[in-house]
Amino acid sequence: MVDGRYLVAGWLSNMIGILIGMISLFLGFGAHSIIVPLLFVTSISGSFTVGGFLKKGSLNSATAEGLLLGNFPIWIIGTLSIPLSVDNYEHNLSLCQDHIAGYLASSYECTIVTDSLYYLGLLSASLAIALAVTFASLLSLRRLSARN
């Protein structure tokens, strides 16, 4: 049995993380400036979601339906963010390669490419958390409908 309160808290922090990431991509903030807040929000979301799966509690049908509907914007925004983050990575990689061509490769370290990959990983983790919550909600609704 899963605890719905923890899953709702995990969903809320996941939604905040996805929105922060999407806004940063649209406004053109550098990946380096947004990595720490995204890491913090994603770790909170992951810990609440794992806690929701480990803690004994109840997930009633209204909470499960709310989580399913609440995950819909995460899926839409997160899915739209993946091409933007891949484009951001390729743009940063080309900038870095152009910059390295003028310098010795050993003397210049290009962190924006690493940050872009890190952002893509955090986005994937957020979508994985949304997937886990979606499956838990669907299984709970199936179990609850089988009782009726």
N, C-alpha and C positions, 0 to 999 in steps of 0.2 A: 504494500500500500504506500502511496506517496502522500506528501503533505502539500496541500494546495496553497497555503499561505507562502511557503518558501518558493514554490514555482511562480506565483504571482510576483513576488519580489525579484526573482531572477528574470522574469519577463520584462519588468519595468526597467531594470538596469540594462538589460540587453537592448531595449528600445532606445534608451538614452545613448548608449554606445553607438548604435547604428546611425542615429540622427547626428551625433557629433562627427562621426566619420564622413557622412554624406555632405554635411554642411562644409566641412573642411575641404573636401574635394571640389565642391562647386565654387567656393570662394577662393580657392587657389592657395590655401595655407600649405606650407611645406609639411611633408610627412614627419619630419623630425620634431616639429612643434606640437604635433597632435598625438604622438606615440604614447607618451606617459599617461595622459588622461584616458586614452583608449585601453591601454593595458590595465589601468586601475578599474575602469568600468567593466571590462570583460572578465577580469578576475572576480569581481563582486558577483556578476551575473553567473559565472560558472560555479562559484561556491554556493550561492543560493540554490541553484538548480540541482547540484549534487546533494546538498542538504535536504532538498525536497524529495529526492529519490531515496535517501537513506533513512530519513525520519519517518516514524510511524505516524500516520495521520489520515485525514480523509480528503478526498477530492470529489466534491459533489458535482452534479451535472451542470449547474450554473457556472461554477468556477472553470470546469473543463471547457464548456462552450465559450466562455469569456477568453480563456487562453488561446483557443483555436482562432477566434476572431481577432484577438490581439496580436497573434503571430502573423496575420496576413500582411500588415504594413512592414513587418520585419522582413518577410520573404520578398516583398516587392522592392523595398528600398535596398535591401542587401543584394538582391539579384542585379539591380541596376548599378550598384556600386562596384561590382566585380569588373565589368569592362572599364569603368572609369579608373579604378586602381591599377589595372593592367596597363592602360594607356599612360597613366602617371609613371609607372615603373619604366616603360619603354622610353618615355620622354626624358626621364632622369638618367637612364642608361646612355642615351645618345649624347646628352649634355656632358656626362662624365667622360665618355670616350673622346669627345672633342676636346675636352679640357686636358685629358691625359696625353693626347697626341702632342701637345705643346710642351709637356714636362716629362721628366723621367717617371715612369710608372711606379718605381719603387719609392719615390719621394712624395707622391700625392696619394692621399687616401680619400676615396669617394664614399661618404657615408649616406648620401641621399638615396643611393640605389639599395643599400641594405635596409634603410628605413622604409622604402617603398615595399620591399618584400615582406618586411615585418608587418606593415599595415595590411597587406593582402592576407597574411597569416591570421591576424587578429579578426579580420572580416570573416574569414573562413571559420574561425572558432565561434564567432557570434552566430553564424548560420548553423553550425553544428549544434549549438545549445538550443536554438530555435527548433531544430529538427527533433531533438530529444524531448522537448516539452510538447511538441505537436504529437509525437507518437504516444507519449504518456497520456495526453488528453484523449486521443482517439481510443486507446485501449481502455481507459476508464469509462468513456461513454459507451463503448461496446459492452463492458462488463455490467454497467448500470442498466443498459437497455435489455440485457439478457435476463436480469432479475424481474423486470416488469413484464 
